[in-house]
Amino acid sequence: MSAPPDLPEIVRRAFDVSRRAGYVSFCRNETGRLLAMLAATRDGTMAEFGTGTGVGTAWLRSGVRGEKARIVTAELDPRLAGAAAEIFTDDPQVEVLAADWSTLLDRGPYSLLFLDSGEPTEVGVDAVANLVEDGGIVVLDDFTPCEMWPPIAYGRVDTLREQWLTDERFTTVEVMVASDASTLIATKR
Ligand SMILES: C[S@@+](CC[C@H](N)C(=O)[O-])C[C@H]1O[C@@H](n2cnc3c(N)ncnc32)[C@H](O)[C@@H]1O
């Protein structure tokens, strides 16, 4: 197998910023490449809940086509938000907010929503369905692949995953991005 392609320059910059901030809770590269691919299919405004130091945002940005699409991302921790904002200082297409993600509730609807604030109970379908435009995409990551139904995680039914995979407002698929990691991708009907 040939080597995977180099990281996009903007993602490299995000890793430098993360390293300097001592932050490691960023999305893995497999998920990042998926985000970039999905962003390449989008116009309009994309949103991310939970910026960290901007690695996921940078992956999204690397996929954006043209000058019309926008990315807005919210991070509760002002120190992390400040670090992420550094990456996009000269980029009018990306806005980093030092704020709770609820700040983004009245700025939708979004063409893509990356739910990555690490608080699964807050990102059920009901909480975000109206934030996504028809045909818009929601991405949730950090699941452990599971072949059973209903899905089990840590010995219990994973009700968040079950809800996303069965809600009639979305067509949802669980995709393994690595042997030990899966992601939910949902399209608003
Ligand atoms: C898994 S990390 C985000 C990683 C980032 N999306 C990436 O891919 O590199 C989760 C982040 O969400 C932030 N967070 C937690 N609760 C939040 C909230 N209510 N609003 C905004 N950010 C929040 C945390 O401070 C943390 O930095």
The ligand as a Tripos MOL2 file, in Angstrom:
@<TRIPOS>MOLECULE
LIG
   27    29     1     0     0
SMALL
NO_CHARGES

@<TRIPOS>ATOM
      1 C1        -13.5610   16.4960   21.4180 C.3       1 LIG1
      2 S1        -13.1240   18.1640   21.7140 S.3       1 LIG1
      3 C2        -13.3190   18.9560   20.1670 C.3       1 LIG1
      4 C3        -12.3470   18.5320   19.1270 C.3       1 LIG1
      5 C4        -12.4690   19.2730   17.8130 C.3       1 LIG1
      6 N1        -13.8250   19.2860   17.2950 N.3       1 LIG1
      7 C5        -11.5600   18.6360   16.7750 C.2       1 LIG1
      8 O1        -12.0590   17.8540   15.9500 O.co2     1 LIG1
      9 O2        -10.3540   18.8990   16.8070 O.co2     1 LIG1
     10 C6        -14.5200   18.7820   22.5690 C.3       1 LIG1
     11 C7        -14.4610   20.2770   22.8850 C.3       1 LIG1
     12 O3        -15.7810   20.7340   23.1530 O.3       1 LIG1
     13 C8        -15.6960   21.7740   24.1030 C.3       1 LIG1
     14 N2        -17.0230   21.9440   24.7230 N.ar      1 LIG1
     15 C9        -17.5960   21.2240   25.7190 C.ar      1 LIG1
     16 N3        -18.8260   21.6910   25.9850 N.ar      1 LIG1
     17 C10       -19.0540   22.7120   25.1290 C.ar      1 LIG1
     18 C11       -20.1490   23.5940   24.9120 C.ar      1 LIG1
     19 N4        -21.2720   23.4880   25.6250 N.pl3     1 LIG1
     20 N5        -20.0490   24.5400   23.9370 N.ar      1 LIG1
     21 C12       -18.9040   24.6460   23.1990 C.ar      1 LIG1
     22 N6        -17.8260   23.8310   23.3730 N.ar      1 LIG1
     23 C13       -17.8990   22.8830   24.3100 C.ar      1 LIG1
     24 C14       -14.6150   21.2960   25.0680 C.3       1 LIG1
     25 O4        -14.0610   22.3950   25.7700 O.3       1 LIG1
     26 C15       -13.6320   20.6100   24.1210 C.3       1 LIG1
     27 O5        -12.5900   21.4820   23.7560 O.3       1 LIG1
@<TRIPOS>BOND
     1     1     2 1
     2     2     3 1
     3     2    10 1
     4     3     4 1
     5     4     5 1
     6     5     6 1
     7     5     7 1
     8     7     8 2
     9     7     9 1
    10    10    11 1
    11    11    12 1
    12    11    26 1
    13    12    13 1
    14    13    14 1
    15    13    24 1
    16    14    15 ar
    17    14    23 ar
    18    15    16 ar
    19    16    17 ar
    20    17    18 ar
    21    17    23 ar
    22    18    19 1
    23    18    20 ar
    24    20    21 ar
    25    21    22 ar
    26    22    23 ar
    27    24    25 1
    28    24    26 1
    29    26    27 1
@<TRIPOS>SUBSTRUCTURE
     1 LIG1         1 GROUP 0 **** ****
